Amino acid sequence: MIAGRYTLEREIGRGGSGTVHLAHDEVLGRTVAVKRIGLMPGGGSVQLERAAREARLAAALNHPHVVSVFDLVEEDEVHWLVMEYVDGRTIGDLVRTAGPLEATVAASYLAQTADALAEAHEAGIVHRDVKPSNILVAGDVAKLGDFGIARSADDASLTQTGLVTGSPAYLAPEVASGASATAASDVWSLGATLYHAVTGRPPYEVGDNLIGALYKIVHEDPPRLPASHPMAGLLSRMMVREPEHRLSMRQVRDELRRLARGERSTLVAVPVAAAAAAAVEPTGTMPRLHDTTPAPASTRRGSMRWGWLVAAAVLAVGAVVAAYVWAGRGTPEAAQDDPTTSPSTSQAPSDSGSTAPAVSAEEVRQQMDSFITGYLSTVTSDPRAAFAQLTPEFQQQSGDFRGYMGWWGKVRSAKVTSIQSDPSDLTVAYSVDYVMKSGARTSDQIRLQLERLDDQYLIAGEA
């Protein structure tokens, strides 16, 4: 018996984050599912953090199409997540055993999922791991589970970049590039799930070649359904490379509801080429690997483009490692930086004809330390001035100034307790103590990616 009330009956599932058991709640007399947290040695603290996050966010939603989380308990130093038991199968299981779903059936299940995601987005929550195996189906009801890597807008790491989270085959291009997941990223992932449901195969074959899969997601045209398929138009508006061109989750839900009723789609399939022609540059920090043309000199970041093309390959490898970790595939260690790399090779080149004297690595390190210390001392006293120290892309990813203040508006002071800058890749790792306006105190460890523009630094995101 767990925590004096949950009697384990049998194991019903097993994954990278733990085992799931059918159990009986002796207090309330109901069947529940309990997941043991920490299956792999050394991963307990990370998995416990994910479980606690899942409990908080799922409880905050309280939606009929979200798997409810009832409790997080401890027994003999082992933690268990107590959840609603859904006596059904995942969409992935249904497709694997019975083949592709009929359009109306798939639309019904995914409309329910989209409704749950739409409410999550309105609450400032991004799921970040929408996929067939996270949607449970019991009869005619679908429920979205596994909010373990979801993030709330109140979470300071929501705008994290340079870290891939989620399952590779269903990642949005901007996330595969290392940018932060947004509500639009969930739209892409639900579109990828739709594609799997009605075709019987994932949109991208991953296998052991994760780098190749991520490259395809970022650079190749997204998959499309035949023009005659009832969902062709909808998919073409969900799996669009540019996040700003995708439908909102509520628009997706409404269209899926129409399709579930057997009504004709109101959307016309958009050719990939047409969508690309109207696109703007992605907001992620990693540019496309095949784009070898420098930006025009008139653009603000034109002089930096070539330096970041080199960094893109490094980010891609880092993304794969992170994908392994967050998708529950293991915890391989990241490759070490090349000891021969000099600060001058990882920073953006100066404009042609520049005669600026070279600076040592130690001088660059001191500059970076000073920049971050100054930024944190400014952000609570003059947040608009601090916001101006973000790159335009990161400002947009942060939800513009209003979204930025969603977190910083709650902070009274932020004090750096330790800092370590790395001139070789322009990253800064630091520990910070926050005093919130509510009086609460909290600490965090942050790693930022900087960009250098002429003689100043800007924050490109969290690394």
C-alpha positions in Angstrom: 0.0 0.0 0.0 1.2 3.5 -0.9 0.8 6.4 1.5 -1.6 4.4 3.6 -4.4 4.5 1.0 -3.3 3.3 -2.5 -3.2 -0.5 -3.0 -1.1 -1.5 -6.0 -2.7 -4.1 -8.2 -0.7 -4.6 -11.4 1.7 -2.9 -13.7 0.0 -1.4 -16.7 2.7 0.7 -18.3 6.4 1.4 -18.5 8.4 4.3 -20.0 11.5 6.3 -19.6 10.2 8.3 -16.7 8.8 5.4 -14.6 6.4 2.5 -14.3 2.6 2.9 -14.1 0.4 0.7 -11.9 -3.3 0.2 -11.6 -4.2 0.9 -8.0 -7.2 1.2 -5.7 -7.8 4.3 -3.6 -9.0 2.8 -0.3 -10.2 6.1 1.1 -12.4 7.2 -1.8 -13.1 3.7 -3.2 -12.0 4.4 -6.8 -9.5 3.0 -9.3 -6.5 5.2 -10.0 -3.3 5.0 -11.9 -0.1 5.6 -10.0 3.3 6.3 -11.6 6.5 5.5 -9.8 8.8 8.5 -10.3 12.5 7.7 -11.0 13.0 4.5 -13.0 16.6 5.2 -14.0 19.4 5.7 -11.4 20.5 9.3 -11.1 17.4 10.7 -12.8 15.2 10.9 -9.7 15.5 14.7 -9.0 14.8 15.7 -12.6 11.9 13.2 -12.9 10.5 14.4 -9.6 10.5 18.0 -10.8 8.7 16.9 -13.9 6.1 15.0 -11.9 5.5 18.0 -9.6 5.1 20.2 -12.6 2.7 17.8 -14.2 0.6 17.7 -11.0 0.5 21.5 -10.7 -0.4 22.2 -14.3 -2.9 19.4 -14.8 -4.6 20.4 -11.6 -4.7 24.0 -12.7 -6.5 23.1 -15.9 -9.3 20.8 -14.6 -10.5 20.1 -18.1 -12.7 17.1 -19.1 -10.2 16.2 -21.8 -7.1 16.3 -19.7 -6.0 13.3 -17.6 -6.6 14.5 -14.0 -3.7 14.3 -11.5 -4.9 13.7 -7.9 -1.8 13.6 -5.8 1.9 13.3 -5.5 2.9 11.1 -2.5 6.1 9.6 -1.0 6.6 6.2 0.4 10.0 4.9 1.6 11.8 7.7 -0.3 10.0 6.7 -3.5 7.6 9.2 -5.1 4.3 8.3 -6.8 2.1 10.4 -9.0 -1.5 9.5 -8.5 -3.7 10.1 -11.6 -7.1 9.4 -13.1 -7.3 5.9 -14.6 -8.4 6.0 -18.2 -9.4 2.5 -19.3 -8.5 2.9 -22.9 -5.7 3.0 -25.5 -3.5 5.7 -27.0 -4.0 7.0 -30.5 -0.6 5.5 -31.3 -1.8 2.1 -30.1 -5.1 2.4 -32.1 -3.2 3.2 -35.3 -0.6 0.5 -34.7 -3.2 -2.3 -34.3 -6.1 -1.2 -36.5 -4.4 1.1 -39.1 -5.2 4.7 -40.0 -8.3 6.3 -38.5 -11.2 7.5 -40.5 -11.2 11.3 -40.9 -14.3 11.8 -38.8 -13.0 9.6 -36.0 -9.6 11.2 -36.0 -11.3 14.7 -36.1 -13.5 13.8 -33.1 -10.6 12.7 -30.9 -8.3 15.6 -31.9 -11.1 18.2 -31.5 -11.3 17.2 -27.9 -7.5 17.4 -27.6 -7.5 20.8 -29.3 -10.1 22.0 -26.8 -7.9 21.0 -23.9 -4.9 22.6 -25.5 -6.8 25.8 -26.3 -7.7 26.2 -22.6 -4.1 25.4 -21.6 -2.9 28.1 -23.9 -5.3 30.6 -22.5 -4.0 29.8 -19.1 -0.4 30.4 -20.4 0.5 26.7 -20.5 2.4 25.2 -23.4 2.3 21.4 -23.4 5.4 20.9 -25.6 5.0 17.1 -26.1 1.8 16.6 -28.1 2.0 13.2 -29.8 -0.2 10.1 -30.4 1.1 8.3 -27.3 0.0 11.1 -25.1 -3.6 11.1 -26.1 -5.7 8.4 -24.4 -9.0 7.2 -25.9 -11.8 5.5 -24.0 -14.9 5.0 -26.1 -15.7 8.3 -27.7 -13.7 10.3 -25.2 -10.1 11.5 -25.7 -7.9 12.8 -22.9 -4.5 14.5 -23.1 -1.9 13.4 -20.6 1.7 13.8 -19.7 2.2 17.5 -18.8 5.6 16.6 -17.4 7.5 18.9 -19.7 4.8 21.5 -20.0 5.6 25.0 -18.9 3.5 27.9 -17.5 3.9 31.5 -18.4 4.8 32.1 -14.8 7.8 29.9 -15.2 11.0 31.9 -15.8 12.3 29.2 -18.2 9.3 29.4 -20.5 11.4 31.4 -23.0 14.2 28.9 -22.9 16.1 28.5 -26.2 18.8 26.2 -27.3 17.1 23.2 -25.6 14.9 20.7 -27.5 12.0 19.4 -25.5 9.5 16.8 -26.7 9.5 13.8 -29.1 11.6 14.4 -32.2 9.1 13.2 -34.9 6.4 15.7 -33.7 8.6 18.7 -33.0 7.9 22.1 -34.7 10.7 23.4 -36.8 11.5 26.3 -34.5 11.8 23.9 -31.5 14.0 21.5 -33.5 16.2 24.6 -34.2 16.6 25.2 -30.5 14.0 28.0 -30.1 11.5 28.1 -27.3 8.2 26.2 -27.7 5.1 28.3 -27.9 1.4 27.7 -28.4 2.0 27.7 -32.1 4.5 24.8 -31.5 1.7 22.8 -30.0 -0.4 23.5 -33.1 2.3 22.0 -35.3 2.7 19.0 -33.0 -1.1 18.4 -33.0 -0.9 18.6 -36.9 1.9 16.0 -36.9 -0.3 13.8 -34.7 -3.2 14.3 -37.1 -1.0 13.2 -39.9 0.0 10.1 -38.0 -3.6 9.3 -37.1 -5.0 9.4 -40.7 -1.9 8.0 -42.5 -0.7 5.4 -40.1 2.8 6.7 -40.0 4.6 9.6 -38.3 5.4 12.7 -40.3 9.1 12.1 -39.9 10.9 8.8 -39.5 13.5 9.2 -36.7 15.0 5.8 -35.9 18.6 6.2 -34.7 19.3 9.2 -37.0 18.1 12.0 -34.8 20.3 14.6 -36.4 19.0 13.7 -39.8 15.4 13.9 -38.6 15.9 17.3 -37.0 17.5 18.6 -40.2 14.5 17.4 -42.2 12.0 19.1 -39.9 13.9 22.4 -40.1 14.8 22.4 -43.8 12.5 20.2 -45.8 8.9 20.9 -46.8 6.4 19.7 -44.2 4.3 16.6 -45.2 1.0 17.0 -46.9 -2.1 14.9 -47.3 -3.6 14.3 -50.8 -5.7 17.2 -51.9 -8.8 15.0 -51.9 -8.4 14.2 -48.2 -11.0 15.9 -45.9 -8.2 17.2 -43.6 -5.7 18.3 -46.3 -6.6 22.0 -45.9 -6.5 21.9 -42.1 -3.1 20.1 -42.0 -1.6 22.7 -44.5 -2.5 25.5 -42.0 -1.2 23.6 -38.9 2.1 22.3 -40.3 3.5 25.6 -41.6 7.1 26.2 -41.0 6.6 29.8 -39.8 4.8 29.8 -36.4 3.0 33.1 -37.1 1.3 31.6 -40.2 -0.4 28.7 -38.3 -3.9 28.7 -37.1 -4.6 29.3 -33.4 -5.6 26.2 -31.4 -9.2 27.4 -31.1 -9.4 27.8 -34.9 -8.0 24.2 -35.2 -10.6 23.0 -32.6 -13.5 24.6 -34.5 -12.4 23.1 -37.8 -12.0 19.7 -36.3 -15.5 19.8 -34.8 -16.9 20.6 -38.3 -14.9 17.7 -39.8 -16.1 15.4 -37.0 -19.7 16.1 -37.9 -18.9 15.1 -41.5 -19.1 18.7 -42.8 -17.0 19.8 -45.6 -13.8 21.7 -44.6 -13.8 25.4 -44.9 -10.1 25.5 -45.5 -8.3 25.1 -48.9 -5.0 23.4 -48.8 -2.1 25.9 -49.1 0.8 24.7 -51.3 4.1 24.6 -49.4 5.8 26.9 -51.9 3.1 29.5 -51.5 3.4 29.5 -47.8 7.2 29.7 -48.0 7.0 32.7 -50.4 4.9 34.6 -47.9 7.0 33.6 -44.9 9.3 35.8 -42.8 12.5 34.6 -41.3 11.9 32.2 -38.4 12.2 33.7 -34.9 14.5 30.9 -33.5 18.1 31.6 -32.7 19.4 29.1 -35.2 19.3 30.1 -38.9 18.6 27.6 -41.6 21.7 25.6 -42.4 21.2 25.9 -46.2 20.8 29.7 -46.0 24.4 30.8 -47.0 23.5 34.3 -48.2 24.3 37.0 -45.7 21.5 39.3 -44.7 21.5 42.8 -46.4 23.8 45.3 -44.8 20.8 47.5 -44.0 19.4 44.9 -41.5 20.3 45.3 -37.9 22.0 41.9 -37.6 23.4 41.7 -41.1 27.0 41.7 -39.9 26.3 38.8 -37.6 24.7 36.3 -40.0 27.8 34.4 -41.1 29.1 33.8 -37.5 25.8 32.2 -36.5 25.7 29.9 -39.5 28.8 28.2 -38.1 27.1 28.0 -34.6 24.0 26.4 -36.2 25.8 23.0 -36.6 26.8 23.1 -32.9 23.3 23.9 -31.8 21.9 21.0 -33.9 24.1 18.5 -32.1 23.1 20.1 -28.7 19.5 19.8 -29.7 19.8 16.1 -30.3 21.4 15.5 -26.9 18.6 17.5 -25.3 16.0 15.6 -27.2 17.3 12.3 -25.8 17.1 13.7 -22.3 13.6 15.2 -22.4 12.0 12.5 -24.5 13.1 9.9 -22.0 15.6 8.1 -24.2 18.5 8.4 -21.8 21.0 10.9 -20.7 24.0 11.0 -22.9 26.6 13.6 -22.0 27.0 16.6 -24.2 30.2 16.9 -26.2 32.9 19.1 -24.8 33.7 22.4 -26.5 36.7 22.2 -28.9 39.7 23.4 -26.8 41.1 25.0 -29.9 38.1 27.3 -30.4 39.0 30.9 -29.9 36.6 33.7 -28.9 37.1 35.3 -32.3 35.8 32.2 -34.1 32.5 32.1 -32.1 31.7 35.7 -32.2 30.1 37.6 -35.0 32.6 39.1 -37.4 32.9 42.8 -37.5 31.8 44.8 -40.6 34.1 44.7 -43.5 37.0 47.1 -43.1 36.8 47.3 -39.3 40.0 48.0 -37.5 38.8 47.3 -34.0 41.6 45.9 -31.9 41.3 42.3 -30.8 40.4 41.6 -27.1 41.5 38.7 -25.0 39.2 36.0 -23.8 39.5 37.3 -20.2 38.4 40.8 -21.3 35.4 39.3 -23.1 34.5 37.3 -20.0 34.6 40.4 -17.9 32.4 42.3 -20.4 29.9 39.5 -20.4 29.8 39.3 -16.6 29.4 43.1 -16.3 26.6 43.0 -18.9 24.5 40.4 -17.1 25.1 41.9 -13.7 23.9 45.3 -15.1 20.9 43.8 -16.8 19.7 42.1 -13.6 20.2 45.3 -11.6 18.2 47.2 -14.2 15.3 44.8 -14.9 13.4 45.5 -11.7 14.0 49.3 -11.7 13.7 50.1 -15.4 12.2 47.0 -17.1 11.7 48.8 -20.5 15.4 49.5 -20.6 16.2 45.9 -19.7 13.7 44.7 -22.3 15.6 46.7 -24.9 18.7 44.5 -24.2 16.9 41.5 -25.7 17.3 40.7 -29.4 14.1 41.5 -31.4 13.5 37.7 -31.9 13.8 37.1 -28.2 11.5 40.0 -27.4 8.9 38.4 -29.7 9.4 35.0 -28.1 8.9 36.5 -24.7 5.5 37.7 -25.7 6.6 41.3 -26.3 6.8 43.6 -23.3 3.5 42.5 -21.9 4.6 38.9 -21.8 8.0 39.8 -20.5 6.4 41.6 -17.5 4.2 38.5 -16.9 7.3 37.3 -14.9 9.4 40.3 -14.2 6.4 42.3 -13.0 6.2 39.9 -10.0 9.9 40.3 -9.0 11.0 43.0 -6.5 14.7 42.3 -6.8 17.1 39.9 -8.5 20.6 39.4 -7.1 23.4 37.4 -8.8 25.1 35.0 -6.4 27.5 33.5 -8.9 28.3 33.9 -12.5 30.4 32.1 -15.1 30.7 33.5 -18.7 32.1 31.5 -21.6 33.6 33.7 -24.4 33.9 30.7 -26.7 30.2 30.5 -27.3 28.9 33.7 -25.7 26.9 31.9 -23.0 26.6 33.0 -19.4 25.6 30.7 -16.5 24.6 32.3 -13.3 22.7 31.7 -10.0 20.2 34.3 -8.9 18.2 35.0 -5.8 14.8 36.5 -6.4 12.7 38.5 -3.9 9.1 38.5 -5.2 6.7 41.4 -4.6 4.6 38.9 -2.6 7.4 38.6 -0.1 8.4 35.1 -1.2 12.0 34.3 -1.9 13.3 31.9 -4.6 16.5 31.0 -6.4 17.2 29.8 -9.9 20.1 28.8 -12.1 20.0 30.4 -15.6 22.1 30.0 -18.7 21.8 32.8 -21.3 22.9 32.9 -24.9 24.2 36.4 -25.9 24.8 38.0 -29.2 27.3 40.7 -29.9 26.2 43.7 -32.0 29.0 46.1 -32.7 30.3 47.1 -29.3 27.4 45.9 -27.2 25.7 42.6 -26.1 22.1 41.5 -26.5 20.3 38.5 -24.9 19.3 36.1 -27.6 17.5 33.6 -25.2 18.2 31.0 -22.6 20.7 28.3 -23.6 
